[in-house]
Amino acid sequence: MKLGVSYFGNRMPAHYKNHDLPEIQAAGCSYVVHTFSENDLKFYTGTIEKLIALTQAAGLEAHIDPWGVGGIFGGEAFSEFLILHTDTWQVQIDGTPVPRVCLRSPRFQEFIRNWINTSVTIGADMLFWDEPQLITGSTGKSGSNSGHTCWCSTCRMLYADRYGEPMPYQVTEQVREFLRESVTWFIKDLCQFGASQGVPSTVCLSPAVFAHLGADALDTIAQIPSVKTLGITPFWHLWNQHHRTYVREHADALVTLCRHWKKEPQLWLQGFLIDDGREIEIKEAADQSIQAGIRNLAAWGFQGCGYMSSVAPSRPDEVWRVITEKFQRLKHTY
């Protein structure tokens, strides 16, 4: 049984070593997902390297997460890249720029490869691709799908090369195909480049992106040799869903996909924004995951994210207690 937890906020190695890491070990975790934002890349690379070394010295794997990088990965971190390179933003059908980098941007490809190189240099055991996405599905005032992206000059040029015609200003099935291909191409490029540096990847998708991509795109991602693990984040409370059915539905779909392509399924439990009295749902969601066949569970995040006020649960200590208790039992059962 593999058990993990996300870790962010603290950048003091001594505190991590003497206080937080022992708690993570006591919870039964076998890996830590360290966030590595653009701010970390610019100012804290050496510090993150120390956190990784401490994690590994304790016998745990260190996974590295491009938290908020380019505005296209999960996380609340801001992106300096977007500020400096507004020409790389995604563009809606109606021409409105969106502050998330276009997956096809050559400038961003260079930037994210530098992020990968740095992550490898500081000792990453795994690259954790956290909810990569395009913005798709929103509609304009008249229901015209104007909120879909990306219609930037790069995407329109690539579309014309791919199909031999201009990219239309409506969401046709061919456009959907192109946008799905953009996501799968981007993920494949990241994973292959990481593998060329000797580090495998986990690709973790949000339920919305998982559903949006469709079977063909998911199969394409699952077939990437350097993808060791496929993850999903069915955060039921965040999306006002019933925890048992929502988690089980996505756990079953993920396990089916992973069994077919011989990948390891990973499911994330919501440990943030949990209301008072609903902490037991974390344990019950874990039970549903185990029954579906998941043997790699992780929680977002350490101490119930109680130190981040915008996402803190009503009772972060109780959330962390439930996670710890459940993880300890799983560790000794599987």
C-alpha positions as CSV (number, residue, x, y, z in Angstrom):
1,M,0.0,0.0,0.0
2,K,1.4,3.4,-1.0
3,L,0.3,6.4,1.0
4,G,1.2,10.0,0.4
5,V,0.5,13.6,1.4
6,S,1.1,17.0,-0.1
7,Y,3.4,19.4,1.6
8,F,3.6,23.1,1.1
9,G,3.9,26.4,2.9
10,N,6.9,25.7,5.1
11,R,10.3,26.5,3.7
12,M,12.3,25.9,6.9
13,P,14.2,22.6,6.7
14,A,14.9,22.4,10.5
15,H,11.2,22.7,11.2
16,Y,10.3,20.1,8.6
17,K,12.9,17.7,10.0
18,N,12.1,18.1,13.6
19,H,8.3,18.5,13.5
20,D,6.5,17.9,10.3
21,L,8.4,15.0,8.8
22,P,8.1,12.9,12.0
23,E,4.3,13.5,11.8
24,I,4.2,12.4,8.2
25,Q,6.1,9.3,9.0
26,A,3.9,8.5,12.0
27,A,0.9,8.8,9.7
28,G,2.3,5.9,7.7
29,C,3.1,7.8,4.5
30,S,5.5,6.3,2.0
31,Y,5.9,9.5,-0.1
32,V,5.5,13.2,0.1
33,V,4.4,15.5,-2.8
34,H,6.4,18.7,-2.4
35,T,5.0,21.7,-4.3
36,F,7.6,23.5,-6.4
37,S,6.1,26.7,-7.7
38,E,7.6,29.4,-9.8
39,N,8.4,31.3,-6.7
40,D,10.2,28.2,-5.3
41,L,12.1,27.8,-8.5
42,K,13.3,31.4,-8.4
43,F,14.0,31.8,-4.7
44,Y,13.9,28.5,-2.9
45,T,15.5,25.8,-5.1
46,G,18.3,25.1,-2.6
47,T,15.8,24.9,0.2
48,I,13.5,22.5,-1.6
49,E,16.5,20.4,-2.3
50,K,17.1,20.1,1.4
51,L,13.5,19.2,2.0
52,I,13.8,16.5,-0.6
53,A,17.0,15.1,0.9
54,L,15.4,15.0,4.4
55,T,12.4,13.2,2.9
56,Q,14.5,10.6,1.3
57,A,16.8,10.2,4.3
58,A,13.7,9.3,6.3
59,G,12.9,6.5,3.8
60,L,10.1,8.3,1.9
61,E,10.0,9.1,-1.8
62,A,9.9,12.8,-2.8
63,H,7.5,13.7,-5.6
64,I,7.7,17.2,-7.1
65,D,4.6,19.2,-8.1
66,P,4.7,22.2,-10.5
67,W,2.2,24.0,-8.3
68,G,0.4,26.7,-10.3
69,V,3.2,26.9,-12.9
70,G,2.0,28.8,-15.9
71,G,-1.5,28.9,-14.4
72,I,-2.2,25.5,-15.9
73,F,-1.4,23.2,-13.1
74,G,-3.3,22.8,-9.9
75,G,-2.5,25.1,-7.0
76,E,-3.0,28.5,-5.6
77,A,0.5,29.8,-6.5
78,F,0.8,32.8,-8.8
79,S,2.7,32.6,-12.1
80,E,5.4,35.2,-12.9
81,F,5.7,33.6,-16.3
82,L,2.3,34.8,-17.2
83,I,3.1,38.3,-16.1
84,L,6.3,38.4,-18.2
85,H,4.9,36.7,-21.2
86,T,1.3,37.8,-21.9
87,D,1.8,36.7,-25.5
88,T,1.7,33.1,-24.4
89,W,-1.8,33.3,-22.8
90,Q,-4.7,31.1,-23.9
91,V,-7.3,32.9,-26.0
92,Q,-11.1,32.4,-26.0
93,I,-13.1,32.1,-29.2
94,D,-14.1,35.8,-28.9
95,G,-10.5,36.9,-28.6
96,T,-10.4,37.4,-24.8
97,P,-7.0,36.4,-23.4
98,V,-7.1,34.1,-20.4
99,P,-4.3,34.1,-17.8
100,R,-3.2,30.5,-18.4
101,V,-0.4,29.6,-20.7
102,C,-1.2,28.0,-24.0
103,L,0.0,24.4,-23.9
104,R,1.5,24.8,-27.4
105,S,3.6,27.8,-26.5
106,P,7.3,27.2,-27.5
107,R,8.4,29.7,-24.9
108,F,6.6,27.8,-22.2
109,Q,8.0,24.5,-23.4
110,E,11.4,25.9,-22.8
111,F,10.5,27.1,-19.4
112,I,8.9,23.9,-18.2
113,R,11.8,21.9,-19.4
114,N,14.0,24.1,-17.2
115,W,11.6,23.3,-14.4
116,I,12.0,19.6,-15.1
117,N,15.8,19.8,-15.3
118,T,15.9,21.7,-11.9
119,S,13.6,19.1,-10.3
120,V,15.8,16.3,-11.4
121,T,18.9,18.1,-10.2
122,I,17.5,18.6,-6.7
123,G,16.6,14.9,-6.4
124,A,13.0,14.3,-7.5
125,D,12.0,10.6,-7.4
126,M,8.8,11.3,-9.3
127,L,7.4,14.2,-11.4
128,F,3.8,14.8,-10.3
129,W,1.8,16.5,-13.1
130,D,-0.9,18.2,-11.1
131,E,-4.2,18.6,-13.0
132,P,-2.9,19.9,-16.4
133,Q,-5.7,21.5,-18.3
134,L,-7.1,23.8,-20.9
135,I,-10.1,26.0,-20.0
136,T,-13.0,24.4,-21.8
137,G,-16.7,24.2,-21.2
138,S,-17.7,27.7,-20.2
139,T,-20.0,29.7,-22.5
140,G,-20.5,33.3,-23.4
141,K,-23.5,35.5,-22.6
142,S,-25.5,34.0,-25.5
143,G,-24.4,30.5,-25.0
144,S,-21.9,30.8,-27.9
145,N,-19.1,28.8,-26.2
146,S,-16.9,31.9,-26.3
147,G,-15.3,30.7,-23.1
148,H,-13.5,27.8,-24.8
149,T,-9.8,28.0,-25.3
150,C,-7.4,28.0,-27.1
151,W,-7.7,30.2,-30.2
152,C,-4.3,31.8,-29.9
153,S,-2.2,32.4,-33.1
154,T,0.0,29.4,-32.3
155,C,-3.0,27.1,-32.0
156,R,-4.7,28.5,-35.1
157,M,-1.5,28.0,-37.1
158,L,-1.1,24.4,-35.8
159,Y,-4.7,23.6,-36.5
160,A,-4.4,24.8,-40.1
161,D,-1.3,22.6,-40.5
162,R,-3.1,19.7,-39.0
163,Y,-6.4,19.9,-41.0
164,G,-5.5,22.0,-44.0
165,E,-8.1,24.7,-43.2
166,P,-8.5,27.7,-40.9
167,M,-9.5,27.0,-37.3
168,P,-13.3,27.8,-37.1
169,Y,-14.6,30.2,-34.5
170,Q,-17.0,27.6,-33.1
171,V,-16.5,24.4,-31.2
172,T,-16.8,21.7,-33.8
173,E,-16.0,18.0,-33.2
174,Q,-12.8,18.6,-35.1
175,V,-11.9,21.5,-32.9
176,R,-12.6,19.3,-29.8
177,E,-10.3,16.7,-31.3
178,F,-7.5,19.3,-31.7
179,L,-7.9,20.6,-28.2
180,R,-7.8,17.1,-26.8
181,E,-4.7,16.4,-28.9
182,S,-3.1,19.6,-27.4
183,V,-3.5,18.2,-23.9
184,T,-2.2,14.7,-24.7
185,W,0.7,16.1,-26.8
186,F,1.7,18.4,-23.9
187,I,1.5,15.6,-21.3
188,K,3.4,13.2,-23.5
189,D,6.2,15.8,-24.1
190,L,6.6,16.5,-20.4
191,C,6.7,12.8,-19.4
192,Q,9.1,11.9,-22.1
193,F,11.5,14.7,-21.3
194,G,11.4,13.8,-17.6
195,A,12.1,10.2,-18.5
196,S,15.1,11.3,-20.6
197,Q,16.5,12.7,-17.4
198,G,15.8,9.4,-15.5
199,V,12.7,10.4,-13.6
200,P,9.2,8.8,-14.2
201,S,5.9,10.6,-14.0
202,T,2.6,10.6,-12.3
203,V,-0.2,12.2,-14.4
204,C,-3.0,13.4,-12.1
205,L,-6.2,14.6,-13.7
206,S,-9.2,16.4,-12.3
207,P,-12.5,14.6,-12.8
208,A,-13.6,17.3,-15.2
209,V,-10.6,16.9,-17.4
210,F,-10.7,13.1,-17.1
211,A,-14.3,13.2,-18.5
212,H,-13.6,15.9,-21.1
213,L,-10.6,14.1,-22.7
214,G,-12.6,11.0,-23.6
215,A,-11.5,7.4,-24.0
216,D,-9.1,7.8,-26.9
217,A,-7.1,10.7,-25.2
218,L,-7.0,8.8,-21.9
219,D,-5.7,5.8,-23.7
220,T,-3.0,7.9,-25.4
221,I,-1.9,9.2,-22.0
222,A,-2.0,5.8,-20.3
223,Q,0.2,4.3,-23.1
224,I,3.1,6.7,-22.4
225,P,5.9,4.5,-21.2
226,S,7.3,7.0,-18.8
227,V,3.9,7.4,-17.0
228,K,4.2,5.1,-14.0
229,T,1.0,6.3,-12.2
230,L,-2.3,7.8,-13.2
231,G,-4.1,9.8,-10.5
232,I,-7.4,11.5,-10.1
233,T,-8.8,14.1,-7.6
234,P,-12.5,13.4,-6.9
235,F,-12.8,16.1,-4.2
236,W,-16.4,15.5,-3.4
237,H,-17.0,18.3,-0.9
238,L,-15.4,20.9,-3.2
239,W,-17.9,20.1,-5.9
240,N,-20.8,19.4,-3.6
241,Q,-21.0,15.7,-4.5
242,H,-21.9,12.7,-2.4
243,H,-18.6,11.3,-1.1
244,R,-19.3,7.6,-1.5
245,T,-20.8,7.6,-5.0
246,Y,-18.6,10.4,-6.4
247,V,-15.4,8.8,-5.2
248,R,-16.4,5.2,-6.2
249,E,-17.5,6.3,-9.7
250,H,-14.1,7.8,-10.4
251,A,-12.1,5.1,-8.6
252,D,-13.8,2.4,-10.7
253,A,-13.2,4.3,-14.0
254,L,-9.5,4.9,-13.1
255,V,-8.9,1.3,-12.0
256,T,-10.4,0.0,-15.3
257,L,-8.2,2.3,-17.3
258,C,-5.1,1.4,-15.4
259,R,-5.6,-2.3,-15.4
260,H,-5.9,-2.2,-19.2
261,W,-2.7,-0.3,-19.7
262,K,-0.8,-1.8,-16.7
263,K,-0.4,1.5,-14.8
264,E,-0.7,2.2,-11.1
265,P,-4.0,4.0,-10.1
266,Q,-3.7,6.8,-7.5
267,L,-6.6,8.6,-5.8
268,W,-6.5,11.8,-3.8
269,L,-8.6,12.3,-0.8
270,Q,-10.0,15.8,0.0
271,G,-8.5,17.0,3.3
272,F,-9.3,20.7,2.8
273,L,-12.5,22.8,3.0
274,I,-14.2,20.0,5.1
275,D,-17.1,21.3,7.2
276,D,-17.4,20.5,10.9
277,G,-18.9,17.0,11.4
278,R,-18.1,15.7,7.9
279,E,-14.5,14.6,8.6
280,I,-15.7,10.9,8.7
281,E,-16.3,11.3,4.9
282,I,-12.6,11.1,4.4
283,K,-12.4,7.6,5.9
284,E,-15.5,6.5,4.0
285,A,-14.1,7.9,0.7
286,A,-10.9,5.9,1.4
287,D,-12.9,2.8,2.0
288,Q,-14.7,3.2,-1.4
289,S,-11.3,3.6,-3.1
290,I,-9.9,0.5,-1.5
291,Q,-13.0,-1.5,-2.5
292,A,-12.5,-0.3,-6.1
293,G,-8.9,-1.6,-6.1
294,I,-6.9,1.5,-5.4
295,R,-3.6,0.7,-3.5
296,N,-2.1,4.2,-3.8
297,L,-3.9,6.8,-1.8
298,A,-2.9,10.4,-1.0
299,A,-4.4,13.2,1.0
300,W,-4.3,16.9,0.2
301,G,-2.8,17.9,2.4
302,F,-0.6,17.8,5.5
303,Q,-2.4,18.7,8.8
304,G,-5.6,19.2,6.8
305,C,-4.2,22.4,5.2
306,G,-5.0,24.2,8.4
307,Y,-2.2,26.6,7.9
308,M,-3.7,27.9,4.6
309,S,-6.7,29.9,5.7
310,S,-8.4,30.1,2.3
311,V,-8.8,26.3,2.2
312,A,-8.6,25.3,5.8
313,P,-11.3,22.9,7.1
314,S,-13.5,23.9,10.0
315,R,-11.5,21.5,12.2
316,P,-8.1,20.9,10.6
317,D,-6.8,18.9,13.6
318,E,-9.7,16.5,13.3
319,V,-9.3,16.2,9.6
320,W,-5.6,15.3,10.1
321,R,-6.5,12.9,12.9
322,V,-8.9,11.0,10.6
323,I,-6.4,10.9,7.8
324,T,-3.6,9.7,10.1
325,E,-5.8,7.0,11.7
326,K,-7.0,5.7,8.4
327,F,-3.5,5.7,6.8
328,Q,-2.0,3.8,9.8
329,R,-4.7,1.1,9.5
330,L,-4.2,0.8,5.8
331,K,-0.4,0.5,6.1
332,H,-0.8,-2.4,8.5
333,T,-3.6,-4.1,6.5
334,Y,-2.3,-4.0,2.9
